[in-house]
Amino acid sequence: ALAGARVISTWDFGVPANQAAWTVLAAGGKALDAVEKGVQVPESDLGNHSVGKGGYPDRDGKVTLDASIMDGDGRCGAVACLERIAHPIRVARRVMEATPHVLLVGDGALQFAREQGFHEENLLTPEAEKAWHEWLKTARYKPVANSENLDYHRNLPGGPRNHDTIGMLAVDAHGHLAGACTTSGMAWKLHGRVGDSPIIGAGLYVDGEVGGATSTGVGEEVIRNAGSFLVVELMRQGRSPQEACEEAVRRIVKKRPDGAREMQVGFIALRRDGAVGAHAIQHGFTYAVCDARRPDGLYASPSVY
Ligand code: SD4
């Protein structure tokens, strides 16, 4: 039965994240539990400056986290602009299971997390604080989506390859699907900025009858195009996961003919039969795939440029 189980996630750090998810899938566990566990690996990694604790702060020096989780049966939960909680994905799942709501934001999300017994801590590491002080020297207080995104990538030690949002999709041995997405968002963003990651249909979408999709890159462009929902709908209409990701990227590029050369957006997709796809605007987007045959697959996504 395990032959049918599979997990896919964004970027190089998807490899260890998938392996954590696989411990759940290999034991016959649920896709929902697998993705929740998997994405907590980069959330915990202090060397990762775009997910969880250790993430770069907004322009005011506050680390604000976005996360969402969705089950193939349509249940979903999310938090946006959440401070002081190291595992926003766990709070997102709690929103899904313990409230009648889908999305809690800011102080309300923190209040809920406290009530649910989550541990509160300072998420701004000395390393991230130092990078913020560096940024403040030349800070531009009128962010422009494209150029700021470029600055964002340039400022990341090691470049964009290993440092971005984690989106993860899984199908378990019972054929159930789930997905999760978690990020500290764009470094030096305006306080209160929310990206695509916690927006169901933008940064994440899962439909058990079809498949799932998730995204990374400039969230504003993904929200504008309801990106992950679009990928899933295209698969529903018969496109392969690969074709669906390509069309969603094409749609974004078409709407920003002048800006597309300067920004990154990438999608990954998982169909319910386990077939996967990936596409990005820029070269350099990687994704990781794990199944019973190969636990540590890492692939370069095709791209427009
Ligand atoms: C976001 N897609 O918040 C996320 C992460 C990001 O460059 O900024 N990536 O838009």
py3Dmol code that shows the C-alpha trace and the ligand (Angstrom):
import py3Dmol

protein = """\
ATOM      1  CA  ALA A   1       0.000   0.000   0.000  1.00  0.00           C
ATOM      2  CA  LEU A   2       2.948   2.298   0.734  1.00  0.00           C
ATOM      3  CA  ALA A   3       3.795   2.239  -2.963  1.00  0.00           C
ATOM      4  CA  GLY A   4       1.135   4.901  -3.474  1.00  0.00           C
ATOM      5  CA  ALA A   5       2.427   7.287  -0.805  1.00  0.00           C
ATOM      6  CA  ARG A   6       4.437  10.299  -1.903  1.00  0.00           C
ATOM      7  CA  VAL A   7       5.455  13.734  -0.677  1.00  0.00           C
ATOM      8  CA  ILE A   8       6.741  16.740  -2.630  1.00  0.00           C
ATOM      9  CA  SER A   9       7.986  20.064  -1.322  1.00  0.00           C
ATOM     10  CA  THR A  10       9.695  23.263  -2.406  1.00  0.00           C
ATOM     11  CA  TRP A  11      13.449  23.982  -2.453  1.00  0.00           C
ATOM     12  CA  ASP A  12      16.483  22.053  -1.261  1.00  0.00           C
ATOM     13  CA  PHE A  13      15.317  22.134   2.335  1.00  0.00           C
ATOM     14  CA  GLY A  14      12.372  20.072   1.144  1.00  0.00           C
ATOM     15  CA  VAL A  15      14.615  16.978   1.274  1.00  0.00           C
ATOM     16  CA  PRO A  16      14.917  16.761   5.097  1.00  0.00           C
ATOM     17  CA  ALA A  17      11.354  18.078   5.460  1.00  0.00           C
ATOM     18  CA  ASN A  18      10.062  15.267   3.209  1.00  0.00           C
ATOM     19  CA  GLN A  19      11.967  12.696   5.212  1.00  0.00           C
ATOM     20  CA  ALA A  20      10.261  13.875   8.414  1.00  0.00           C
ATOM     21  CA  ALA A  21       6.910  13.662   6.621  1.00  0.00           C
ATOM     22  CA  TRP A  22       7.830  10.199   5.374  1.00  0.00           C
ATOM     23  CA  THR A  23       8.192   8.846   8.924  1.00  0.00           C
ATOM     24  CA  VAL A  24       4.440   9.449   9.221  1.00  0.00           C
ATOM     25  CA  LEU A  25       3.532   8.115   5.763  1.00  0.00           C
ATOM     26  CA  ALA A  26       5.726   4.996   6.099  1.00  0.00           C
ATOM     27  CA  ALA A  27       3.923   4.098   9.321  1.00  0.00           C
ATOM     28  CA  GLY A  28       0.616   4.219   7.436  1.00  0.00           C
ATOM     29  CA  GLY A  29      -0.189   7.658   8.874  1.00  0.00           C
ATOM     30  CA  LYS A  30      -2.307  10.426   7.419  1.00  0.00           C
ATOM     31  CA  ALA A  31      -1.146  12.912   4.782  1.00  0.00           C
ATOM     32  CA  LEU A  32      -2.373  15.720   7.050  1.00  0.00           C
ATOM     33  CA  ASP A  33      -0.125  14.608   9.921  1.00  0.00           C
ATOM     34  CA  ALA A  34       2.759  14.069   7.515  1.00  0.00           C
ATOM     35  CA  VAL A  35       2.738  17.586   6.062  1.00  0.00           C
ATOM     36  CA  GLU A  36       2.275  19.187   9.470  1.00  0.00           C
ATOM     37  CA  LYS A  37       5.316  17.299  10.736  1.00  0.00           C
ATOM     38  CA  GLY A  38       7.412  17.833   7.595  1.00  0.00           C
ATOM     39  CA  VAL A  39       7.216  21.602   7.378  1.00  0.00           C
ATOM     40  CA  GLN A  40       8.200  21.939  11.027  1.00  0.00           C
ATOM     41  CA  VAL A  41      11.752  20.957  10.033  1.00  0.00           C
ATOM     42  CA  PRO A  42      12.527  24.261   8.243  1.00  0.00           C
ATOM     43  CA  GLU A  43      10.363  26.116  10.805  1.00  0.00           C
ATOM     44  CA  SER A  44      12.831  24.907  13.464  1.00  0.00           C
ATOM     45  CA  ASP A  45      15.978  25.579  11.424  1.00  0.00           C
ATOM     46  CA  LEU A  46      17.561  28.782  12.745  1.00  0.00           C
ATOM     47  CA  GLY A  47      19.806  28.933   9.675  1.00  0.00           C
ATOM     48  CA  ASN A  48      16.740  29.273   7.482  1.00  0.00           C
ATOM     49  CA  HIS A  49      15.899  32.968   7.179  1.00  0.00           C
ATOM     50  CA  SER A  50      12.576  32.647   5.439  1.00  0.00           C
ATOM     51  CA  VAL A  51      10.621  30.151   7.535  1.00  0.00           C
ATOM     52  CA  GLY A  52       9.781  30.108  11.257  1.00  0.00           C
ATOM     53  CA  LYS A  53      12.184  31.143  14.027  1.00  0.00           C
ATOM     54  CA  GLY A  54      15.298  32.741  12.560  1.00  0.00           C
ATOM     55  CA  GLY A  55      13.237  34.247   9.730  1.00  0.00           C
ATOM     56  CA  TYR A  56      14.100  37.794   8.703  1.00  0.00           C
ATOM     57  CA  PRO A  57      11.827  40.416  10.255  1.00  0.00           C
ATOM     58  CA  ASP A  58       9.653  43.098   8.692  1.00  0.00           C
ATOM     59  CA  ARG A  59      10.935  46.665   8.322  1.00  0.00           C
ATOM     60  CA  ASP A  60      10.102  47.334  11.985  1.00  0.00           C
ATOM     61  CA  GLY A  61      12.193  44.396  13.194  1.00  0.00           C
ATOM     62  CA  LYS A  62       9.206  42.139  13.925  1.00  0.00           C
ATOM     63  CA  VAL A  63       9.217  38.509  12.786  1.00  0.00           C
ATOM     64  CA  THR A  64       5.678  37.836  11.516  1.00  0.00           C
ATOM     65  CA  LEU A  65       4.790  34.378  10.250  1.00  0.00           C
ATOM     66  CA  ASP A  66       2.213  33.112   7.726  1.00  0.00           C
ATOM     67  CA  ALA A  67       1.091  29.476   7.436  1.00  0.00           C
ATOM     68  CA  SER A  68      -1.728  27.346   6.098  1.00  0.00           C
ATOM     69  CA  ILE A  69      -2.765  23.708   6.067  1.00  0.00           C
ATOM     70  CA  MET A  70      -5.412  21.981   3.971  1.00  0.00           C
ATOM     71  CA  ASP A  71      -6.870  18.492   3.838  1.00  0.00           C
ATOM     72  CA  GLY A  72      -8.152  16.768   0.714  1.00  0.00           C
ATOM     73  CA  ASP A  73     -11.674  16.836   2.164  1.00  0.00           C
ATOM     74  CA  GLY A  74     -11.713  20.659   2.021  1.00  0.00           C
ATOM     75  CA  ARG A  75     -10.991  21.405   5.670  1.00  0.00           C
ATOM     76  CA  CYS A  76      -8.378  24.135   6.084  1.00  0.00           C
ATOM     77  CA  GLY A  77      -6.855  26.531   8.579  1.00  0.00           C
ATOM     78  CA  ALA A  78      -4.383  29.379   8.478  1.00  0.00           C
ATOM     79  CA  VAL A  79      -2.649  32.112  10.442  1.00  0.00           C
ATOM     80  CA  ALA A  80      -1.197  35.337   9.115  1.00  0.00           C
ATOM     81  CA  CYS A  81       1.138  37.913  10.632  1.00  0.00           C
ATOM     82  CA  LEU A  82       1.550  35.728  13.709  1.00  0.00           C
ATOM     83  CA  GLU A  83       4.319  36.763  16.112  1.00  0.00           C
ATOM     84  CA  ARG A  84       6.151  34.909  18.897  1.00  0.00           C
ATOM     85  CA  ILE A  85       5.098  31.344  17.996  1.00  0.00           C
ATOM     86  CA  ALA A  86       7.810  29.181  16.438  1.00  0.00           C
ATOM     87  CA  HIS A  87       5.491  26.691  14.701  1.00  0.00           C
ATOM     88  CA  PRO A  88       2.729  28.609  12.940  1.00  0.00           C
ATOM     89  CA  ILE A  89       1.726  25.472  11.029  1.00  0.00           C
ATOM     90  CA  ARG A  90       0.585  23.883  14.289  1.00  0.00           C
ATOM     91  CA  VAL A  91      -1.510  26.940  15.090  1.00  0.00           C
ATOM     92  CA  ALA A  92      -2.974  26.825  11.558  1.00  0.00           C
ATOM     93  CA  ARG A  93      -4.029  23.227  12.126  1.00  0.00           C
ATOM     94  CA  ARG A  94      -5.563  24.205  15.461  1.00  0.00           C
ATOM     95  CA  VAL A  95      -7.559  26.971  13.718  1.00  0.00           C
ATOM     96  CA  MET A  96      -8.843  24.277  11.356  1.00  0.00           C
ATOM     97  CA  GLU A  97      -9.787  21.813  14.075  1.00  0.00           C
ATOM     98  CA  ALA A  98     -10.724  23.917  17.103  1.00  0.00           C
ATOM     99  CA  THR A  99     -12.562  26.895  15.594  1.00  0.00           C
ATOM    100  CA  PRO A 100     -15.334  27.449  13.042  1.00  0.00           C
ATOM    101  CA  HIS A 101     -12.926  29.751  11.131  1.00  0.00           C
ATOM    102  CA  VAL A 102     -10.302  29.397   8.426  1.00  0.00           C
ATOM    103  CA  LEU A 103      -7.919  32.324   9.025  1.00  0.00           C
ATOM    104  CA  LEU A 104      -6.804  34.193  12.152  1.00  0.00           C
ATOM    105  CA  VAL A 105      -4.437  37.159  11.922  1.00  0.00           C
ATOM    106  CA  GLY A 106      -2.050  39.207  14.043  1.00  0.00           C
ATOM    107  CA  ASP A 107      -2.930  39.765  17.702  1.00  0.00           C
ATOM    108  CA  GLY A 108      -6.042  37.599  17.403  1.00  0.00           C
ATOM    109  CA  ALA A 109      -3.991  34.698  16.108  1.00  0.00           C
ATOM    110  CA  LEU A 110      -1.484  35.141  18.950  1.00  0.00           C
ATOM    111  CA  GLN A 111      -4.297  35.334  21.521  1.00  0.00           C
ATOM    112  CA  PHE A 112      -5.729  32.084  20.143  1.00  0.00           C
ATOM    113  CA  ALA A 113      -2.305  30.398  20.196  1.00  0.00           C
ATOM    114  CA  ARG A 114      -1.849  31.439  23.841  1.00  0.00           C
ATOM    115  CA  GLU A 115      -5.273  30.075  24.759  1.00  0.00           C
ATOM    116  CA  GLN A 116      -4.325  26.814  23.046  1.00  0.00           C
ATOM    117  CA  GLY A 117      -1.225  26.556  25.212  1.00  0.00           C
ATOM    118  CA  PHE A 118       1.444  27.299  22.612  1.00  0.00           C
ATOM    119  CA  HIS A 119       4.820  28.359  23.959  1.00  0.00           C
ATOM    120  CA  GLU A 120       5.679  32.003  23.309  1.00  0.00           C
ATOM    121  CA  GLU A 121       9.197  33.126  22.494  1.00  0.00           C
ATOM    122  CA  ASN A 122      11.267  35.789  20.787  1.00  0.00           C
ATOM    123  CA  LEU A 123      11.678  34.698  17.142  1.00  0.00           C
ATOM    124  CA  LEU A 124      14.253  37.337  16.191  1.00  0.00           C
ATOM    125  CA  THR A 125      17.634  35.603  16.332  1.00  0.00           C
ATOM    126  CA  PRO A 126      20.820  37.698  16.762  1.00  0.00           C
ATOM    127  CA  GLU A 127      21.781  36.792  13.173  1.00  0.00           C
ATOM    128  CA  ALA A 128      18.449  38.002  11.750  1.00  0.00           C
ATOM    129  CA  GLU A 129      18.600  41.138  13.889  1.00  0.00           C
ATOM    130  CA  LYS A 130      22.052  41.902  12.526  1.00  0.00           C
ATOM    131  CA  ALA A 131      20.844  41.481   8.945  1.00  0.00           C
ATOM    132  CA  TRP A 132      17.927  43.835   9.725  1.00  0.00           C
ATOM    133  CA  HIS A 133      20.305  46.486  11.089  1.00  0.00           C
ATOM    134  CA  GLU A 134      22.352  46.148   7.900  1.00  0.00           C
ATOM    135  CA  TRP A 135      19.203  46.621   5.830  1.00  0.00           C
ATOM    136  CA  LEU A 136      18.184  49.663   7.885  1.00  0.00           C
ATOM    137  CA  LYS A 137      21.293  51.526   6.698  1.00  0.00           C
ATOM    138  CA  THR A 138      19.875  51.717   3.186  1.00  0.00           C
ATOM    139  CA  ALA A 139      16.232  51.024   3.969  1.00  0.00           C
ATOM    140  CA  ARG A 140      13.776  52.203   1.410  1.00  0.00           C
ATOM    141  CA  TYR A 141      10.442  52.749   3.063  1.00  0.00           C
ATOM    142  CA  LYS A 142       8.398  52.606  -0.093  1.00  0.00           C
ATOM    143  CA  PRO A 143       8.607  48.986  -1.152  1.00  0.00           C
ATOM    144  CA  VAL A 144       8.078  48.147  -4.794  1.00  0.00           C
ATOM    145  CA  ALA A 145       7.102  44.512  -5.207  1.00  0.00           C
ATOM    146  CA  ASN A 146       9.637  43.535  -7.867  1.00  0.00           C
ATOM    147  CA  SER A 147      12.751  45.367  -6.863  1.00  0.00           C
ATOM    148  CA  GLU A 148      12.154  44.626  -3.218  1.00  0.00           C
ATOM    149  CA  ASN A 149      11.922  40.964  -4.020  1.00  0.00           C
ATOM    150  CA  LEU A 150      15.260  41.172  -5.775  1.00  0.00           C
ATOM    151  CA  ASP A 151      16.777  42.882  -2.756  1.00  0.00           C
ATOM    152  CA  TYR A 152      15.223  40.184  -0.650  1.00  0.00           C
ATOM    153  CA  HIS A 153      16.946  37.448  -2.613  1.00  0.00           C
ATOM    154  CA  ARG A 154      20.237  39.318  -2.846  1.00  0.00           C
ATOM    155  CA  ASN A 155      20.257  39.808   0.912  1.00  0.00           C
ATOM    156  CA  LEU A 156      19.903  36.157   1.648  1.00  0.00           C
ATOM    157  CA  PRO A 157      23.178  34.439   2.483  1.00  0.00           C
ATOM    158  CA  GLY A 158      23.700  31.706  -0.078  1.00  0.00           C
ATOM    159  CA  GLY A 159      21.292  33.237  -2.561  1.00  0.00           C
ATOM    160  CA  PRO A 160      17.703  32.314  -3.287  1.00  0.00           C
ATOM    161  CA  ARG A 161      18.112  28.598  -3.885  1.00  0.00           C
ATOM    162  CA  ASN A 162      17.958  27.342  -0.340  1.00  0.00           C
ATOM    163  CA  HIS A 163      15.997  30.078   1.304  1.00  0.00           C
ATOM    164  CA  ASP A 164      12.333  30.475   0.680  1.00  0.00           C
ATOM    165  CA  THR A 165       8.857  29.428   1.662  1.00  0.00           C
ATOM    166  CA  ILE A 166       8.244  25.737   2.212  1.00  0.00           C
ATOM    167  CA  GLY A 167       5.156  24.341   0.548  1.00  0.00           C
ATOM    168  CA  MET A 168       4.509  20.601   0.903  1.00  0.00           C
ATOM    169  CA  LEU A 169       1.949  18.230  -0.634  1.00  0.00           C
ATOM    170  CA  ALA A 170       1.431  14.594   0.299  1.00  0.00           C
ATOM    171  CA  VAL A 171      -0.669  11.602  -0.663  1.00  0.00           C
ATOM    172  CA  ASP A 172      -0.814   8.845   1.931  1.00  0.00           C
ATOM    173  CA  ALA A 173      -1.100   5.071   1.569  1.00  0.00           C
ATOM    174  CA  HIS A 174      -4.890   5.377   1.859  1.00  0.00           C
ATOM    175  CA  GLY A 175      -4.972   7.775  -1.099  1.00  0.00           C
ATOM    176  CA  HIS A 176      -5.779  10.848   1.003  1.00  0.00           C
ATOM    177  CA  LEU A 177      -4.207  14.192   0.142  1.00  0.00           C
ATOM    178  CA  ALA A 178      -3.068  17.142   2.236  1.00  0.00           C
ATOM    179  CA  GLY A 179      -0.829  20.183   1.950  1.00  0.00           C
ATOM    180  CA  ALA A 180       0.948  22.742   4.148  1.00  0.00           C
ATOM    181  CA  CYS A 181       2.730  26.013   3.534  1.00  0.00           C
ATOM    182  CA  THR A 182       4.742  28.158   5.989  1.00  0.00           C
ATOM    183  CA  THR A 183       6.942  31.250   5.723  1.00  0.00           C
ATOM    184  CA  SER A 184       8.228  34.390   7.398  1.00  0.00           C
ATOM    185  CA  GLY A 185       7.282  36.129   4.148  1.00  0.00           C
ATOM    186  CA  MET A 186       9.278  38.743   2.356  1.00  0.00           C
ATOM    187  CA  ALA A 187      12.146  40.149   4.398  1.00  0.00           C
ATOM    188  CA  TRP A 188      11.767  43.836   5.354  1.00  0.00           C
ATOM    189  CA  LYS A 189       8.092  43.859   4.336  1.00  0.00           C
ATOM    190  CA  LEU A 190       5.722  46.499   5.709  1.00  0.00           C
ATOM    191  CA  HIS A 191       4.408  45.496   9.117  1.00  0.00           C
ATOM    192  CA  GLY A 192       1.093  43.714   8.554  1.00  0.00           C
ATOM    193  CA  ARG A 193       1.938  42.519   5.042  1.00  0.00           C
ATOM    194  CA  VAL A 194       0.451  39.113   4.309  1.00  0.00           C
ATOM    195  CA  GLY A 195       1.721  36.995   1.432  1.00  0.00           C
ATOM    196  CA  ASP A 196       0.194  34.121  -0.507  1.00  0.00           C
ATOM    197  CA  SER A 197       1.212  31.341   1.889  1.00  0.00           C
ATOM    198  CA  PRO A 198      -1.714  31.626   4.363  1.00  0.00           C
ATOM    199  CA  ILE A 199      -4.285  32.425   1.652  1.00  0.00           C
ATOM    200  CA  ILE A 200      -6.185  29.283   0.683  1.00  0.00           C
ATOM    201  CA  GLY A 201      -6.298  29.127  -3.119  1.00  0.00           C
ATOM    202  CA  ALA A 202      -3.213  31.346  -3.491  1.00  0.00           C
ATOM    203  CA  GLY A 203      -0.239  29.763  -1.687  1.00  0.00           C
ATOM    204  CA  LEU A 204      -1.952  26.406  -1.116  1.00  0.00           C
ATOM    205  CA  TYR A 205      -4.901  24.462  -2.423  1.00  0.00           C
ATOM    206  CA  VAL A 206      -5.848  20.796  -2.095  1.00  0.00           C
ATOM    207  CA  ASP A 207      -8.850  18.947  -3.487  1.00  0.00           C
ATOM    208  CA  GLY A 208      -8.965  15.227  -2.706  1.00  0.00           C
ATOM    209  CA  GLU A 209     -10.743  14.482  -5.991  1.00  0.00           C
ATOM    210  CA  VAL A 210      -7.983  16.059  -8.068  1.00  0.00           C
ATOM    211  CA  GLY A 211      -4.712  16.947  -6.351  1.00  0.00           C
ATOM    212  CA  GLY A 212      -2.907  19.802  -4.673  1.00  0.00           C
ATOM    213  CA  ALA A 213      -0.671  22.763  -5.452  1.00  0.00           C
ATOM    214  CA  THR A 214       1.506  25.181  -3.494  1.00  0.00           C
ATOM    215  CA  SER A 215       3.745  28.109  -4.338  1.00  0.00           C
ATOM    216  CA  THR A 216       6.838  30.079  -3.448  1.00  0.00           C
ATOM    217  CA  GLY A 217       8.152  33.457  -4.541  1.00  0.00           C
ATOM    218  CA  VAL A 218       6.518  36.879  -4.735  1.00  0.00           C
ATOM    219  CA  GLY A 219       3.258  36.263  -2.914  1.00  0.00           C
ATOM    220  CA  GLU A 220       1.492  39.323  -4.306  1.00  0.00           C
ATOM    221  CA  GLU A 221       1.657  37.879  -7.828  1.00  0.00           C
ATOM    222  CA  VAL A 222       0.351  34.515  -6.656  1.00  0.00           C
ATOM    223  CA  ILE A 223      -2.583  36.108  -4.795  1.00  0.00           C
ATOM    224  CA  ARG A 224      -3.490  38.245  -7.838  1.00  0.00           C
ATOM    225  CA  ASN A 225      -3.823  35.094  -9.917  1.00  0.00           C
ATOM    226  CA  ALA A 226      -5.308  32.710  -7.305  1.00  0.00           C
ATOM    227  CA  GLY A 227      -2.305  30.584  -8.258  1.00  0.00           C
ATOM    228  CA  SER A 228      -2.661  27.284  -6.411  1.00  0.00           C
ATOM    229  CA  PHE A 229      -6.413  27.111  -7.023  1.00  0.00           C
ATOM    230  CA  LEU A 230      -5.716  27.703 -10.694  1.00  0.00           C
ATOM    231  CA  VAL A 231      -3.228  24.822 -10.844  1.00  0.00           C
ATOM    232  CA  VAL A 232      -5.718  22.432  -9.223  1.00  0.00           C
ATOM    233  CA  GLU A 233      -8.573  23.558 -11.492  1.00  0.00           C
ATOM    234  CA  LEU A 234      -6.407  23.032 -14.566  1.00  0.00           C
ATOM    235  CA  MET A 235      -5.607  19.508 -13.386  1.00  0.00           C
ATOM    236  CA  ARG A 236      -9.325  18.931 -12.849  1.00  0.00           C
ATOM    237  CA  GLN A 237      -9.859  19.847 -16.491  1.00  0.00           C
ATOM    238  CA  GLY A 238      -7.331  17.259 -17.582  1.00  0.00           C
ATOM    239  CA  ARG A 239      -4.004  19.062 -17.679  1.00  0.00           C
ATOM    240  CA  SER A 240      -1.068  17.150 -16.250  1.00  0.00           C
ATOM    241  CA  PRO A 241       0.502  18.540 -13.042  1.00  0.00           C
ATOM    242  CA  GLN A 242       3.380  19.826 -15.179  1.00  0.00           C
ATOM    243  CA  GLU A 243       1.131  21.528 -17.736  1.00  0.00           C
ATOM    244  CA  ALA A 244      -0.975  23.049 -14.953  1.00  0.00           C
ATOM    245  CA  CYS A 245       2.078  24.590 -13.227  1.00  0.00           C
ATOM    246  CA  GLU A 246       3.332  25.923 -16.564  1.00  0.00           C
ATOM    247  CA  GLU A 247       0.013  27.578 -17.341  1.00  0.00           C
ATOM    248  CA  ALA A 248      -0.177  29.218 -13.886  1.00  0.00           C
ATOM    249  CA  VAL A 249       3.344  30.619 -14.295  1.00  0.00           C
ATOM    250  CA  ARG A 250       2.495  31.788 -17.830  1.00  0.00           C
ATOM    251  CA  ARG A 251      -0.577  33.602 -16.490  1.00  0.00           C
ATOM    252  CA  ILE A 252       1.557  35.503 -13.947  1.00  0.00           C
ATOM    253  CA  VAL A 253       4.233  36.407 -16.487  1.00  0.00           C
ATOM    254  CA  LYS A 254       1.623  37.594 -18.994  1.00  0.00           C
ATOM    255  CA  LYS A 255       0.131  40.036 -16.515  1.00  0.00           C
ATOM    256  CA  ARG A 256       3.547  41.501 -15.655  1.00  0.00           C
ATOM    257  CA  PRO A 257       5.395  41.671 -18.988  1.00  0.00           C
ATOM    258  CA  ASP A 258       7.807  44.292 -17.638  1.00  0.00           C
ATOM    259  CA  GLY A 259       8.305  42.866 -14.166  1.00  0.00           C
ATOM    260  CA  ALA A 260       8.450  39.119 -14.731  1.00  0.00           C
ATOM    261  CA  ARG A 261      12.135  39.078 -15.647  1.00  0.00           C
ATOM    262  CA  GLU A 262      12.932  40.432 -12.200  1.00  0.00           C
ATOM    263  CA  MET A 263      10.864  38.222  -9.946  1.00  0.00           C
ATOM    264  CA  GLN A 264      10.537  34.620  -8.911  1.00  0.00           C
ATOM    265  CA  VAL A 265       7.370  32.575  -8.554  1.00  0.00           C
ATOM    266  CA  GLY A 266       7.379  28.778  -8.497  1.00  0.00           C
ATOM    267  CA  PHE A 267       4.596  26.200  -8.237  1.00  0.00           C
ATOM    268  CA  ILE A 268       4.651  22.507  -7.425  1.00  0.00           C
ATOM    269  CA  ALA A 269       1.690  20.174  -7.954  1.00  0.00           C
ATOM    270  CA  LEU A 270       0.744  16.652  -6.896  1.00  0.00           C
ATOM    271  CA  ARG A 271      -2.067  14.761  -8.602  1.00  0.00           C
ATOM    272  CA  ARG A 272      -4.032  12.235  -6.564  1.00  0.00           C
ATOM    273  CA  ASP A 273      -2.374   9.362  -8.450  1.00  0.00           C
ATOM    274  CA  GLY A 274       1.039  10.635  -7.301  1.00  0.00           C
ATOM    275  CA  ALA A 275       2.123  12.358 -10.533  1.00  0.00           C
ATOM    276  CA  VAL A 276       4.013  15.604  -9.860  1.00  0.00           C
ATOM    277  CA  GLY A 277       4.860  18.810 -11.697  1.00  0.00           C
ATOM    278  CA  ALA A 278       6.835  22.005 -11.098  1.00  0.00           C
ATOM    279  CA  HIS A 279       7.450  25.253 -12.917  1.00  0.00           C
ATOM    280  CA  ALA A 280       8.963  28.646 -12.087  1.00  0.00           C
ATOM    281  CA  ILE A 281       9.620  32.007 -13.674  1.00  0.00           C
ATOM    282  CA  GLN A 282      13.356  31.996 -12.937  1.00  0.00           C
ATOM    283  CA  HIS A 283      16.004  29.345 -13.196  1.00  0.00           C
ATOM    284  CA  GLY A 284      17.152  28.001  -9.818  1.00  0.00           C
ATOM    285  CA  PHE A 285      13.900  26.745  -8.317  1.00  0.00           C
ATOM    286  CA  THR A 286      14.310  23.236  -6.885  1.00  0.00           C
ATOM    287  CA  TYR A 287      11.826  20.770  -5.430  1.00  0.00           C
ATOM    288  CA  ALA A 288      12.143  17.565  -3.447  1.00  0.00           C
ATOM    289  CA  VAL A 289      10.179  14.333  -3.930  1.00  0.00           C
ATOM    290  CA  CYS A 290      10.134  11.406  -1.508  1.00  0.00           C
ATOM    291  CA  ASP A 291       8.471   8.009  -1.907  1.00  0.00           C
ATOM    292  CA  ALA A 292       9.121   4.353  -1.033  1.00  0.00           C
ATOM    293  CA  ARG A 293      11.539   4.026  -3.940  1.00  0.00           C
ATOM    294  CA  ARG A 294      13.627   7.123  -3.286  1.00  0.00           C
ATOM    295  CA  PRO A 295      13.597   9.123  -0.041  1.00  0.00           C
ATOM    296  CA  ASP A 296      15.842  12.024  -1.076  1.00  0.00           C
ATOM    297  CA  GLY A 297      14.966  13.053  -4.625  1.00  0.00           C
ATOM    298  CA  LEU A 298      15.894  16.655  -5.466  1.00  0.00           C
ATOM    299  CA  TYR A 299      15.112  18.127  -8.875  1.00  0.00           C
ATOM    300  CA  ALA A 300      15.662  21.370 -10.760  1.00  0.00           C
ATOM    301  CA  SER A 301      12.370  22.836 -11.882  1.00  0.00           C
ATOM    302  CA  PRO A 302      12.012  23.932 -15.488  1.00  0.00           C
ATOM    303  CA  SER A 303      11.538  27.686 -15.786  1.00  0.00           C
ATOM    304  CA  VAL A 304      10.597  30.464 -18.192  1.00  0.00           C
ATOM    305  CA  TYR A 305      13.991  32.201 -17.955  1.00  0.00           C
TER     306      TYR A 305
END
"""
ligand_1 = """\
10
SD4
C 5.501 35.339 0.458
N 5.705 33.452 -0.988
O 5.275 35.707 1.620
C 6.107 34.003 0.273
C 7.582 34.020 0.550
C 8.402 34.998 -0.192
O 10.044 35.282 -1.854
O 8.376 36.170 0.052
N 9.211 34.516 -1.105
O 5.266 36.027 -0.526
"""
view = py3Dmol.view(width=600, height=400)
view.addModel(protein, "pdb")
view.setStyle({"model": 0}, {"cartoon": {"style": "trace"}})
view.addModel(ligand_1, "xyz")
view.setStyle({"model": 1}, {"stick": {}})
view.zoomTo()
view.show()
